Amino acid sequence: MRLHVCLCFGLLLGAIGCSGSGSIALPDTVAATGMVTLDGKPIQFAMVTFVPRTGTKGIECTGVTDETGDFDLKQIRGKDGVPPGEYTVVINRYVKADGTPVALDGSEPPANLGAVESLPSCYSNPGESKLTAKVTEEGGTFRFDLNSL
C-alpha cells in the first residue's frame, strides 16, 4: 500500500512539473542594442531595463553598459533580444561610497557593497522615468543621453 501511495504521489508531482503551469511562454524577440551617455560621456556599468508598457507582451529585458556605454538587451530569463512593443526605460547605476561604479556582474548585490544609486530618479525610478522606447519588428538601436540635472 505504501509503495502504491508513493508511486501515485510521484506521478502526480511529475504531471504537475511537466504541465508548464509554473512557466510562461515568452514571445519572439528581435535584436535591440544601444548606448547610454551621462553629460555627453559614455557610462559603464549602467543597468538598462526595458519594462513592457500596457499591450506589450513579454517580461522585462535588461542590458549592462560596457566601457563605451554600449549595451545589448536580453530577457531576464536569458533569451537574447526584446519582444516588439512599447517600453518604459529605467537606467540604474550604482556607486560605492568612494564614487567608484559597481560592476553589475551578479557576483554581489549593490546593496551588500553599500552602493547607492547615482542617477537622478527621473531615469532610475520605474515610477518616475519618462524614458521610452518603441521596438519594431526589425529591432533597433536606442541611445539615451542623460543629464546630471
VOSEKOL-345398 format. One record per atom (N, C-alpha, C): atom name; x negated, y, z. Coordinates in nm, 3 decimals, decimal comma, padded with zeros to 5 digits. Atoms other than C-alpha are relative to their C-alpha. Example, Ala and Ser with C-alpha at 12.3 -4.5 7.8 and 13.67 -1.06 7.14 Angstrom:
<name = N xx = -00,089 yy = -00,119 zz = 00,000>
<name = CA xx = -01,230 yy = -00,450 zz = 00,780>
<name = C xx = -00,090 yy = 00,120 zz = 00,000>
<name = N xx = 00,082 yy = -00,119 zz = -00,006>
<name = CA xx = -01,367 yy = -00,106 zz = 00,714>
<name = C xx = 00,077 yy = 00,109 zz = 00,073>
This chain:
<name = N xx = -00,083 yy = -00,119 zz = 00,000>
<name = CA xx = 00,000 yy = 00,000 zz = 00,000>
<name = C xx = -00,088 yy = 00,126 zz = 00,000>
<name = N xx = 00,089 yy = -00,114 zz = -00,008>
<name = CA xx = -00,281 yy = 00,240 zz = 00,091>
<name = C xx = -00,067 yy = 00,026 zz = -00,135>
<name = N xx = 00,064 yy = -00,012 zz = 00,130>
<name = CA xx = -00,453 yy = 00,172 zz = -00,242>
<name = C xx = 00,098 yy = 00,061 zz = -00,100>
<name = N xx = -00,103 yy = -00,052 zz = 00,090>
<name = CA xx = -00,128 yy = 00,240 zz = -00,426>
<name = C xx = 00,022 yy = 00,150 zz = 00,023>
<name = N xx = -00,020 yy = -00,140 zz = -00,032>
<name = CA xx = -00,078 yy = 00,573 zz = -00,246>
<name = C xx = -00,120 yy = 00,082 zz = -00,047>
<name = N xx = 00,120 yy = -00,071 zz = 00,043>
<name = CA xx = -00,438 yy = 00,677 zz = -00,315>
<name = C xx = -00,005 yy = 00,013 zz = -00,152>
<name = N xx = -00,001 yy = -00,005 zz = 00,145>
<name = CA xx = -00,405 yy = 00,589 zz = -00,683>
<name = C xx = 00,102 yy = 00,101 zz = -00,051>
<name = N xx = -00,105 yy = -00,096 zz = 00,040>
<name = CA xx = -00,080 yy = 00,786 zz = -00,715>
<name = C xx = -00,044 yy = 00,143 zz = 00,027>
<name = N xx = 00,048 yy = -00,132 zz = -00,036>
<name = CA xx = -00,231 yy = 01,083 zz = -00,536>
<name = C xx = -00,109 yy = 00,045 zz = -00,097>
<name = N xx = 00,108 yy = -00,031 zz = 00,094>
<name = CA xx = -00,538 yy = 01,069 zz = -00,761>
<name = C xx = 00,054 yy = 00,033 zz = -00,138>
<name = N xx = -00,061 yy = -00,028 zz = 00,130>
<name = CA xx = -00,326 yy = 01,055 zz = -01,076>
<name = C xx = 00,072 yy = 00,135 zz = 00,001>
<name = N xx = -00,069 yy = -00,127 zz = -00,013>
<name = CA xx = -00,117 yy = 01,349 zz = -00,953>
<name = C xx = -00,099 yy = 00,117 zz = -00,006>
<name = N xx = 00,102 yy = -00,106 zz = 00,003>
<name = CA xx = -00,426 yy = 01,561 zz = -00,888>
<name = C xx = -00,061 yy = 00,014 zz = -00,139>
<name = N xx = 00,055 yy = -00,003 zz = 00,135>
<name = CA xx = -00,566 yy = 01,464 zz = -01,226>
<name = C xx = 00,094 yy = 00,068 zz = -00,098>
<name = N xx = -00,099 yy = -00,061 zz = 00,089>
<name = CA xx = -00,245 yy = 01,565 zz = -01,401>
<name = C xx = 00,009 yy = 00,150 zz = 00,022>
<name = N xx = -00,004 yy = -00,143 zz = -00,030>
<name = CA xx = -00,237 yy = 01,899 zz = -01,224>
<name = C xx = -00,125 yy = 00,068 zz = -00,053>
<name = N xx = 00,126 yy = -00,058 zz = 00,045>
<name = CA xx = -00,603 yy = 01,966 zz = -01,302>
<name = C xx = -00,010 yy = 00,008 zz = -00,150>
<name = N xx = 00,009 yy = 00,001 zz = 00,145>
<name = CA xx = -00,559 yy = 01,881 zz = -01,670>
<name = C xx = 00,112 yy = 00,079 zz = -00,066>
<name = N xx = -00,114 yy = -00,067 zz = 00,061>
<name = CA xx = -00,238 yy = 02,074 zz = -01,722>
<name = C xx = -00,034 yy = 00,139 zz = -00,049>
<name = N xx = 00,039 yy = -00,134 zz = 00,042>
<name = CA xx = -00,423 yy = 02,403 zz = -01,767>
<name = C xx = 00,076 yy = 00,108 zz = 00,075>
<name = N xx = -00,079 yy = -00,101 zz = -00,070>
<name = CA xx = -00,192 yy = 02,575 zz = -01,521>
<name = C xx = -00,087 yy = 00,099 zz = 00,076>
<name = N xx = 00,088 yy = -00,090 zz = -00,073>
<name = CA xx = -00,492 yy = 02,728 zz = -01,343>
<name = C xx = -00,083 yy = 00,088 zz = -00,091>
<name = N xx = 00,079 yy = -00,082 zz = 00,090>
<name = CA xx = -00,636 yy = 02,886 zz = -01,656>
<name = C xx = 00,093 yy = 00,070 zz = -00,098>
<name = N xx = -00,078 yy = -00,072 zz = 00,099>
<name = CA xx = -00,519 yy = 03,134 zz = -01,912>
<name = C xx = -00,071 yy = -00,011 zz = -00,134>
<name = N xx = 00,058 yy = 00,003 zz = 00,133>
<name = CA xx = -00,572 yy = 03,117 zz = -02,285>
<name = C xx = -00,044 yy = 00,141 zz = -00,035>
<name = N xx = 00,053 yy = -00,131 zz = 00,033>
<name = CA xx = -00,794 yy = 03,404 zz = -02,387>
<name = C xx = 00,018 yy = 00,028 zz = -00,148>
<name = N xx = -00,019 yy = -00,033 zz = 00,141>
<name = CA xx = -00,721 yy = 03,588 zz = -02,712>
<name = C xx = -00,133 yy = 00,005 zz = -00,075>
<name = N xx = 00,119 yy = -00,012 zz = 00,083>
<name = CA xx = -00,965 yy = 03,600 zz = -03,002>
<name = C xx = -00,064 yy = 00,137 zz = 00,021>
<name = N xx = 00,073 yy = -00,124 zz = -00,024>
<name = CA xx = -01,232 yy = 03,867 zz = -02,974>
<name = C xx = -00,073 yy = 00,046 zz = -00,126>
<name = N xx = 00,082 yy = -00,059 zz = 00,105>
<name = CA xx = -01,427 yy = 04,098 zz = -03,202>
<name = C xx = -00,121 yy = 00,064 zz = 00,067>
<name = N xx = 00,123 yy = -00,058 zz = -00,056>
<name = CA xx = -01,778 yy = 04,236 zz = -03,154>
<name = C xx = 00,022 yy = 00,145 zz = 00,038>
<name = N xx = -00,008 yy = -00,139 zz = -00,047>
<name = CA xx = -01,796 yy = 04,556 zz = -02,952>
<name = C xx = -00,129 yy = 00,033 zz = 00,073>
<name = N xx = 00,125 yy = -00,045 zz = -00,059>
<name = CA xx = -02,115 yy = 04,740 zz = -02,865>
<name = C xx = 00,011 yy = 00,150 zz = 00,026>
<name = N xx = -00,004 yy = -00,144 zz = -00,021>
<name = CA xx = -02,204 yy = 05,089 zz = -02,759>
<name = C xx = -00,122 yy = 00,053 zz = 00,069>
<name = N xx = 00,109 yy = -00,070 zz = -00,069>
<name = CA xx = -02,423 yy = 05,340 zz = -02,582>
<name = C xx = 00,061 yy = 00,094 zz = 00,103>
<name = N xx = -00,041 yy = -00,094 zz = -00,104>
<name = CA xx = -02,393 yy = 05,544 zz = -02,264>
<name = C xx = -00,117 yy = 00,095 zz = 00,026>
<name = N xx = 00,099 yy = -00,100 zz = -00,037>
<name = CA xx = -02,577 yy = 05,869 zz = -02,201>
<name = C xx = 00,055 yy = 00,082 zz = 00,116>
<name = N xx = -00,036 yy = -00,091 zz = -00,109>
<name = CA xx = -02,575 yy = 06,097 zz = -01,899>
<name = C xx = -00,082 yy = 00,126 zz = -00,020>
<name = N xx = 00,066 yy = -00,127 zz = 00,026>
<name = CA xx = -02,654 yy = 06,462 zz = -01,965>
<name = C xx = -00,096 yy = -00,011 zz = -00,118>
<name = N xx = 00,077 yy = 00,014 zz = 00,122>
<name = CA xx = -02,787 yy = 06,363 zz = -02,307>
<name = C xx = -00,109 yy = -00,106 zz = 00,001>
<name = N xx = 00,105 yy = 00,101 zz = -00,009>
<name = CA xx = -03,021 yy = 06,089 zz = -02,184>
<name = C xx = 00,062 yy = -00,138 zz = 00,023>
<name = N xx = -00,052 yy = 00,135 zz = -00,020>
<name = CA xx = -02,960 yy = 05,712 zz = -02,209>
<name = C xx = -00,018 yy = -00,043 zz = 00,146>
<name = N xx = 00,014 yy = 00,050 zz = -00,137>
<name = CA xx = -02,893 yy = 05,546 zz = -01,874>
<name = C xx = -00,003 yy = -00,152 zz = 00,000>
<name = N xx = 00,018 yy = 00,145 zz = -00,014>
<name = CA xx = -03,000 yy = 05,196 zz = -01,775>
<name = C xx = 00,079 yy = -00,049 zz = 00,121>
<name = N xx = -00,071 yy = 00,070 zz = -00,109>
<name = CA xx = -02,807 yy = 04,952 zz = -01,553>
<name = C xx = 00,137 yy = 00,059 zz = 00,031>
<name = N xx = -00,138 yy = -00,044 zz = -00,018>
<name = CA xx = -02,467 yy = 05,112 zz = -01,604>
<name = C xx = 00,092 yy = -00,115 zz = -00,041>
<name = N xx = -00,099 yy = 00,103 zz = 00,031>
<name = CA xx = -02,175 yy = 04,867 zz = -01,596>
<name = C xx = 00,115 yy = 00,067 zz = -00,074>
<name = N xx = -00,109 yy = -00,052 zz = 00,083>
<name = CA xx = -01,928 yy = 04,942 zz = -01,876>
<name = C xx = 00,112 yy = -00,104 zz = 00,002>
<name = N xx = -00,113 yy = 00,092 zz = -00,010>
<name = CA xx = -01,584 yy = 04,788 zz = -01,823>
<name = C xx = 00,115 yy = 00,053 zz = -00,085>
<name = N xx = -00,119 yy = -00,031 zz = 00,079>
<name = CA xx = -01,302 yy = 04,788 zz = -02,078>
<name = C xx = 00,117 yy = -00,069 zz = 00,069>
<name = N xx = -00,117 yy = 00,051 zz = -00,072>
<name = CA xx = -00,975 yy = 04,748 zz = -01,885>
<name = C xx = 00,120 yy = 00,008 zz = -00,095>
<name = N xx = -00,112 yy = -00,003 zz = 00,094>
<name = CA xx = -00,678 yy = 04,645 zz = -02,106>
<name = C xx = 00,112 yy = 00,092 zz = 00,046>
<name = N xx = -00,115 yy = -00,086 zz = -00,027>
<name = CA xx = -00,401 yy = 04,904 zz = -02,126>
<name = C xx = 00,127 yy = -00,077 zz = -00,035>
<name = N xx = -00,128 yy = 00,064 zz = 00,025>
<name = CA xx = -00,033 yy = 04,816 zz = -02,148>
<name = C xx = 00,012 yy = -00,040 zz = -00,147>
<name = N xx = -00,017 yy = 00,051 zz = 00,136>
<name = CA xx = 00,031 yy = 04,599 zz = -02,453>
<name = C xx = -00,123 yy = -00,068 zz = -00,056>
<name = N xx = 00,121 yy = 00,066 zz = 00,047>
<name = CA xx = -00,329 yy = 04,481 zz = -02,492>
<name = C xx = -00,016 yy = -00,131 zz = 00,075>
<name = N xx = 00,015 yy = 00,132 zz = -00,062>
<name = CA xx = -00,375 yy = 04,110 zz = -02,431>
<name = C xx = -00,145 yy = -00,024 zz = 00,036>
<name = N xx = 00,135 yy = 00,035 zz = -00,040>
<name = CA xx = -00,674 yy = 03,973 zz = -02,251>
<name = C xx = -00,033 yy = 00,046 zz = 00,141>
<name = N xx = 00,049 yy = -00,035 zz = -00,132>
<name = CA xx = -00,882 yy = 04,042 zz = -01,945>
<name = C xx = -00,111 yy = 00,105 zz = -00,015>
<name = N xx = 00,107 yy = -00,099 zz = 00,004>
<name = CA xx = -01,148 yy = 04,295 zz = -01,852>
<name = C xx = -00,121 yy = -00,054 zz = -00,075>
<name = N xx = 00,122 yy = 00,033 zz = 00,072>
<name = CA xx = -01,458 yy = 04,297 zz = -02,070>
<name = C xx = -00,109 yy = 00,094 zz = 00,049>
<name = N xx = 00,107 yy = -00,081 zz = -00,058>
<name = CA xx = -01,794 yy = 04,420 zz = -01,945>
<name = C xx = -00,130 yy = -00,013 zz = -00,078>
<name = N xx = 00,135 yy = 00,003 zz = 00,052>
<name = CA xx = -02,145 yy = 04,501 zz = -02,052>
<name = C xx = -00,087 yy = 00,088 zz = 00,089>
<name = N xx = 00,094 yy = -00,078 zz = -00,079>
<name = CA xx = -02,456 yy = 04,641 zz = -01,883>
<name = C xx = -00,099 yy = 00,066 zz = -00,095>
<name = N xx = 00,091 yy = -00,073 zz = 00,088>
<name = CA xx = -02,669 yy = 04,909 zz = -02,045>
<name = C xx = -00,145 yy = -00,040 zz = 00,024>
<name = N xx = 00,144 yy = 00,026 zz = -00,010>
<name = CA xx = -03,034 yy = 04,843 zz = -02,120>
<name = C xx = -00,074 yy = 00,133 zz = 00,011>
<name = N xx = 00,079 yy = -00,122 zz = -00,017>
<name = CA xx = -03,320 yy = 05,096 zz = -02,106>
<name = C xx = 00,029 yy = 00,107 zz = -00,105>
<name = N xx = -00,036 yy = -00,098 zz = 00,102>
<name = CA xx = -03,192 yy = 05,263 zz = -02,425>
<name = C xx = 00,146 yy = 00,044 zz = 00,011>
<name = N xx = -00,140 yy = -00,034 zz = -00,020>
<name = CA xx = -02,836 yy = 05,293 zz = -02,291>
<name = C xx = 00,097 yy = -00,086 zz = -00,079>
<name = N xx = -00,084 yy = 00,087 zz = 00,082>
<name = CA xx = -02,706 yy = 05,024 zz = -02,527>
<name = C xx = 00,062 yy = -00,113 zz = 00,081>
<name = N xx = -00,068 yy = 00,112 zz = -00,065>
<name = CA xx = -02,456 yy = 04,757 zz = -02,423>
<name = C xx = 00,076 yy = -00,082 zz = -00,102>
<name = N xx = -00,085 yy = 00,092 zz = 00,075>
<name = CA xx = -02,273 yy = 04,456 zz = -02,568>
<name = C xx = 00,108 yy = -00,047 zz = 00,096>
<name = N xx = -00,110 yy = 00,041 zz = -00,086>
<name = CA xx = -01,931 yy = 04,367 zz = -02,432>
<name = C xx = 00,033 yy = -00,148 zz = -00,014>
<name = N xx = -00,054 yy = 00,134 zz = 00,002>
<name = CA xx = -01,801 yy = 04,026 zz = -02,337>
<name = C xx = 00,103 yy = -00,013 zz = 00,110>
<name = N xx = -00,103 yy = 00,021 zz = -00,099>
<name = CA xx = -01,506 yy = 03,894 zz = -02,144>
<name = C xx = -00,063 yy = -00,048 zz = 00,130>
<name = N xx = 00,053 yy = 00,038 zz = -00,131>
<name = CA xx = -01,557 yy = 03,839 zz = -01,774>
<name = C xx = -00,027 yy = -00,150 zz = 00,007>
<name = N xx = 00,020 yy = 00,145 zz = -00,003>
<name = CA xx = -01,525 yy = 03,465 zz = -01,832>
<name = C xx = -00,103 yy = -00,046 zz = -00,102>
<name = N xx = 00,115 yy = 00,036 zz = 00,081>
<name = CA xx = -01,818 yy = 03,476 zz = -02,075>
<name = C xx = 00,015 yy = 00,001 zz = -00,150>
<name = N xx = -00,018 yy = 00,000 zz = 00,144>
<name = CA xx = -01,664 yy = 03,487 zz = -02,425>
<name = C xx = -00,047 yy = 00,135 zz = -00,056>
<name = N xx = 00,052 yy = -00,124 zz = 00,058>
<name = CA xx = -01,853 yy = 03,743 zz = -02,639>
<name = C xx = 00,111 yy = 00,080 zz = -00,067>
<name = N xx = -00,092 yy = -00,088 zz = 00,068>
<name = CA xx = -01,661 yy = 04,043 zz = -02,767>
<name = C xx = 00,118 yy = 00,044 zz = 00,084>
<name = N xx = -00,116 yy = -00,062 zz = -00,063>
<name = CA xx = -01,333 yy = 04,214 zz = -02,688>
<name = C xx = 00,122 yy = -00,028 zz = -00,088>
<name = N xx = -00,121 yy = 00,010 zz = 00,081>
<name = CA xx = -00,975 yy = 04,144 zz = -02,798>
<name = C xx = 00,037 yy = 00,138 zz = -00,055>
<name = N xx = -00,044 yy = -00,129 zz = 00,052>
<name = CA xx = -00,846 yy = 04,420 zz = -03,029>
<name = C xx = 00,110 yy = 00,058 zz = 00,089>
<name = N xx = -00,101 yy = -00,066 zz = -00,081>
<name = CA xx = -00,637 yy = 04,676 zz = -02,844>
<name = C xx = -00,051 yy = 00,130 zz = 00,058>
<name = N xx = 00,035 yy = -00,127 zz = -00,064>
<name = CA xx = -00,645 yy = 04,987 zz = -02,629>
<name = C xx = -00,046 yy = -00,024 zz = 00,143>
<name = N xx = 00,064 yy = 00,021 zz = -00,130>
<name = CA xx = -00,857 yy = 05,015 zz = -02,317>
<name = C xx = -00,026 yy = 00,130 zz = 00,074>
<name = N xx = 00,056 yy = -00,103 zz = -00,086>
<name = CA xx = -00,931 yy = 05,241 zz = -02,025>
<name = C xx = -00,143 yy = -00,045 zz = 00,025>
<name = N xx = 00,141 yy = 00,034 zz = -00,019>
<name = CA xx = -01,309 yy = 05,254 zz = -01,990>
<name = C xx = -00,047 yy = 00,055 zz = 00,133>
<name = N xx = 00,055 yy = -00,037 zz = -00,130>
<name = CA xx = -01,476 yy = 05,259 zz = -01,649>
<name = C xx = -00,150 yy = -00,026 zz = -00,006>
<name = N xx = 00,145 yy = 00,015 zz = 00,002>
<name = CA xx = -01,850 yy = 05,315 zz = -01,615>
<name = C xx = -00,054 yy = 00,024 zz = 00,141>
<name = N xx = 00,059 yy = -00,007 zz = -00,134>
<name = CA xx = -02,034 yy = 05,247 zz = -01,288>
<name = C xx = -00,151 yy = -00,011 zz = -00,011>
<name = N xx = 00,146 yy = 00,012 zz = -00,012>
<name = CA xx = -02,399 yy = 05,295 zz = -01,198>
<name = C xx = -00,035 yy = 00,020 zz = 00,146>
<name = N xx = 00,033 yy = -00,002 zz = -00,142>
<name = CA xx = -02,524 yy = 05,214 zz = -00,852>
<name = C xx = -00,148 yy = 00,029 zz = 00,020>
<name = N xx = 00,138 yy = -00,032 zz = -00,034>
<name = CA xx = -02,839 yy = 05,358 zz = -00,696>
<name = C xx = -00,024 yy = -00,026 zz = 00,148>
<name = N xx = 00,041 yy = 00,019 zz = -00,140>
<name = CA xx = -03,029 yy = 05,279 zz = -00,378>
<name = C xx = -00,018 yy = 00,137 zz = 00,065>
<name = N xx = 00,016 yy = -00,126 zz = -00,075>
<name = CA xx = -03,088 yy = 05,542 zz = -00,109>
<name = C xx = -00,112 yy = 00,086 zz = -00,057>
<name = N xx = 00,111 yy = -00,078 zz = 00,056>
<name = CA xx = -03,413 yy = 05,644 zz = -00,280>
<name = C xx = 00,027 yy = 00,047 zz = -00,144>
<name = N xx = -00,038 yy = -00,046 zz = 00,134>
<name = CA xx = -03,229 yy = 05,706 zz = -00,610>
<name = C xx = -00,029 yy = -00,097 zz = -00,113>
<name = N xx = 00,029 yy = 00,096 zz = 00,107>
<name = CA xx = -03,354 yy = 05,403 zz = -00,799>
<name = C xx = 00,125 yy = -00,080 zz = -00,034>
<name = N xx = -00,119 yy = 00,073 zz = 00,040>
<name = CA xx = -03,087 yy = 05,228 zz = -01,003>
<name = C xx = -00,008 yy = -00,149 zz = 00,037>
<name = N xx = -00,009 yy = 00,142 zz = -00,034>
<name = CA xx = -02,970 yy = 04,880 zz = -00,904>
<name = C xx = 00,020 yy = -00,079 zz = -00,128>
<name = N xx = -00,015 yy = 00,087 zz = 00,116>
<name = CA xx = -03,020 yy = 04,615 zz = -01,170>
<name = C xx = 00,121 yy = -00,090 zz = 00,023>
<name = N xx = -00,123 yy = 00,078 zz = -00,013>
<name = CA xx = -02,683 yy = 04,451 zz = -01,226>
<name = C xx = -00,019 yy = -00,135 zz = -00,069>
<name = N xx = 00,030 yy = 00,131 zz = 00,058>
<name = CA xx = -02,813 yy = 04,101 zz = -01,290>
<name = C xx = 00,069 yy = -00,114 zz = 00,073>
<name = N xx = -00,074 yy = 00,102 zz = -00,072>
<name = CA xx = -02,584 yy = 03,917 zz = -01,050>
<name = C xx = -00,075 yy = -00,059 zz = 00,118>
<name = N xx = 00,078 yy = 00,059 zz = -00,108>
<name = CA xx = -02,862 yy = 03,840 zz = -00,802>
<name = C xx = 00,042 yy = 00,052 zz = 00,137>
<name = N xx = -00,036 yy = -00,060 zz = -00,128>
<name = CA xx = -02,739 yy = 04,075 zz = -00,530>
<name = C xx = 00,107 yy = 00,107 zz = -00,023>
<name = N xx = -00,101 yy = -00,106 zz = 00,014>
<name = CA xx = -02,420 yy = 04,281 zz = -00,495>
<name = C xx = -00,057 yy = 00,135 zz = 00,043>
<name = N xx = 00,053 yy = -00,133 zz = -00,035>
<name = CA xx = -02,498 yy = 04,656 zz = -00,490>
<name = C xx = 00,024 yy = 00,039 zz = 00,146>
<name = N xx = -00,030 yy = -00,037 zz = -00,139>
<name = CA xx = -02,328 yy = 04,697 zz = -00,151>
<name = C xx = -00,098 yy = -00,062 zz = 00,098>
<name = N xx = 00,097 yy = 00,066 zz = -00,088>
<name = CA xx = -02,571 yy = 04,449 zz = 00,004>
<name = C xx = -00,134 yy = 00,072 zz = 00,002>
<name = N xx = 00,126 yy = -00,074 zz = 00,008>
<name = CA xx = -02,856 yy = 04,676 zz = -00,104>
<name = C xx = 00,014 yy = 00,143 zz = 00,052>
<name = N xx = -00,025 yy = -00,135 zz = -00,047>
<name = CA xx = -02,700 yy = 04,987 zz = 00,048>
<name = C xx = 00,018 yy = 00,099 zz = -00,114>
<name = N xx = -00,013 yy = -00,085 zz = 00,118>
<name = CA xx = -02,634 yy = 05,119 zz = -00,301>
<name = C xx = 00,134 yy = 00,074 zz = 00,000>
<name = N xx = -00,121 yy = -00,080 zz = 00,014>
<name = CA xx = -02,379 yy = 05,387 zz = -00,381>
<name = C xx = 00,020 yy = 00,034 zz = -00,147>
<name = N xx = -00,034 yy = -00,041 zz = 00,136>
<name = CA xx = -02,201 yy = 05,494 zz = -00,697>
<name = C xx = -00,067 yy = 00,134 zz = -00,030>
<name = N xx = 00,068 yy = -00,124 zz = 00,035>
<name = CA xx = -02,400 yy = 05,763 zz = -00,878>
<name = C xx = 00,075 yy = 00,083 zz = -00,104>
<name = N xx = -00,075 yy = -00,072 zz = 00,102>
<name = CA xx = -02,148 yy = 05,863 zz = -01,146>
<name = C xx = 00,126 yy = 00,064 zz = 00,059>
<name = N xx = -00,122 yy = -00,064 zz = -00,047>
<name = CA xx = -01,858 yy = 06,103 zz = -01,095>
<name = C xx = 00,121 yy = -00,094 zz = -00,013>
<name = N xx = -00,117 yy = 00,090 zz = -00,002>
<name = CA xx = -01,524 yy = 05,937 zz = -01,017>
<name = C xx = 00,084 yy = 00,009 zz = -00,127>
<name = N xx = -00,077 yy = -00,010 zz = 00,124>
<name = CA xx = -01,376 yy = 06,063 zz = -01,345>
<name = C xx = -00,050 yy = -00,099 zz = -00,106>
<name = N xx = 00,052 yy = 00,107 zz = 00,086>
<name = CA xx = -01,592 yy = 05,793 zz = -01,509>
<name = C xx = 00,003 yy = -00,134 zz = 00,071>
<name = N xx = 00,025 yy = 00,125 zz = -00,074>
<name = CA xx = -01,637 yy = 05,535 zz = -01,234>
<name = C xx = 00,120 yy = -00,056 zz = 00,075>
<name = N xx = -00,117 yy = 00,048 zz = -00,073>
<name = CA xx = -01,294 yy = 05,508 zz = -01,071>
<name = C xx = 00,109 yy = -00,039 zz = -00,099>
<name = N xx = -00,102 yy = 00,045 zz = 00,095>
<name = CA xx = -01,038 yy = 05,297 zz = -01,262>
<name = C xx = 00,127 yy = 00,083 zz = 00,003>
<name = N xx = -00,121 yy = -00,080 zz = -00,011>
<name = CA xx = -00,754 yy = 05,515 zz = -01,133>
<name = C xx = -00,016 yy = 00,143 zz = -00,050>
<name = N xx = 00,025 yy = -00,137 zz = 00,042>
<name = CA xx = -00,919 yy = 05,840 zz = -01,245>
<name = C xx = -00,063 yy = 00,013 zz = -00,138>
<name = N xx = 00,073 yy = -00,009 zz = 00,127>
<name = CA xx = -01,112 yy = 05,755 zz = -01,561>
<name = C xx = 00,092 yy = 00,043 zz = -00,114>
<name = N xx = -00,071 yy = -00,047 zz = 00,119>
<name = CA xx = -00,996 yy = 05,942 zz = -01,869>
<name = C xx = -00,066 yy = -00,056 zz = -00,127>
<name = N xx = 00,068 yy = 00,060 zz = 00,115>
<name = CA xx = -01,235 yy = 05,745 zz = -02,093>
<name = C xx = 00,088 yy = -00,109 zz = -00,059>
<name = N xx = -00,081 yy = 00,102 zz = 00,067>
<name = CA xx = -01,055 yy = 05,532 zz = -02,350>
<name = C xx = -00,074 yy = -00,051 zz = -00,123>
<name = N xx = 00,055 yy = 00,056 zz = 00,124>
<name = CA xx = -01,140 yy = 05,310 zz = -02,644>
<name = C xx = 00,110 yy = -00,080 zz = -00,068>
<name = N xx = -00,091 yy = 00,081 zz = 00,080>
<name = CA xx = -00,937 yy = 05,160 zz = -02,924>
<name = C xx = -00,084 yy = -00,094 zz = -00,084>
<name = N xx = 00,075 yy = 00,102 zz = 00,071>
<name = CA xx = -01,082 yy = 04,835 zz = -03,054>
<name = C xx = 00,087 yy = -00,052 zz = -00,113>
<name = N xx = -00,075 yy = 00,046 zz = 00,117>
<name = CA xx = -00,969 yy = 04,750 zz = -03,407>
<name = C xx = -00,033 yy = -00,147 zz = -00,029>
<name = N xx = 00,025 yy = 00,139 zz = 00,043>
<name = CA xx = -00,961 yy = 04,409 zz = -03,577>
<name = C xx = -00,144 yy = -00,020 zz = -00,048>
<name = N xx = 00,139 yy = 00,008 zz = 00,048>
<name = CA xx = -01,309 yy = 04,491 zz = -03,712>
<name = C xx = -00,101 yy = 00,014 zz = 00,113>
<name = N xx = 00,091 yy = -00,025 zz = -00,111>
<name = CA xx = -01,455 yy = 04,560 zz = -03,368>
<name = C xx = -00,048 yy = 00,143 zz = -00,007>
<name = N xx = 00,049 yy = -00,137 zz = 00,009>
<name = CA xx = -01,670 yy = 04,866 zz = -03,328>
<name = C xx = -00,115 yy = 00,029 zz = 00,093>
<name = N xx = 00,106 yy = -00,052 zz = -00,084>
<name = CA xx = -01,940 yy = 05,070 zz = -03,166>
<name = C xx = 00,055 yy = 00,124 zz = 00,070>
<name = N xx = -00,058 yy = -00,106 zz = -00,082>
<name = CA xx = -01,847 yy = 05,308 zz = -02,884>
<name = C xx = -00,110 yy = 00,075 zz = 00,073>
<name = N xx = 00,100 yy = -00,083 zz = -00,068>
<name = CA xx = -02,051 yy = 05,598 zz = -02,750>
<name = C xx = 00,071 yy = 00,082 zz = 00,107>
<name = N xx = -00,055 yy = -00,076 zz = -00,112>
<name = CA xx = -01,985 yy = 05,755 zz = -02,412>
<name = C xx = -00,108 yy = 00,096 zz = 00,049>
<name = N xx = 00,093 yy = -00,105 zz = -00,041>
<name = CA xx = -02,163 yy = 06,085 zz = -02,344>
<name = C xx = 00,055 yy = 00,063 zz = 00,127>
<name = N xx = -00,046 yy = -00,045 zz = -00,130>
<name = CA xx = -02,119 yy = 06,155 zz = -01,973>
<name = C xx = -00,078 yy = 00,124 zz = 00,045>
<name = N xx = 00,065 yy = -00,117 zz = -00,058>
<name = CA xx = -02,199 yy = 06,473 zz = -01,783>
<name = C xx = 00,001 yy = -00,014 zz = 00,153>
<name = N xx = 00,008 yy = 00,006 zz = -00,146>
<name = CA xx = -02,311 yy = 06,506 zz = -01,421>
<name = C xx = 00,109 yy = 00,080 zz = 00,068>
<name = N xx = -00,106 yy = -00,090 zz = -00,048>
<name = CA xx = -02,040 yy = 06,771 zz = -01,373>
<name = C xx = -00,056 yy = 00,093 zz = 00,099>
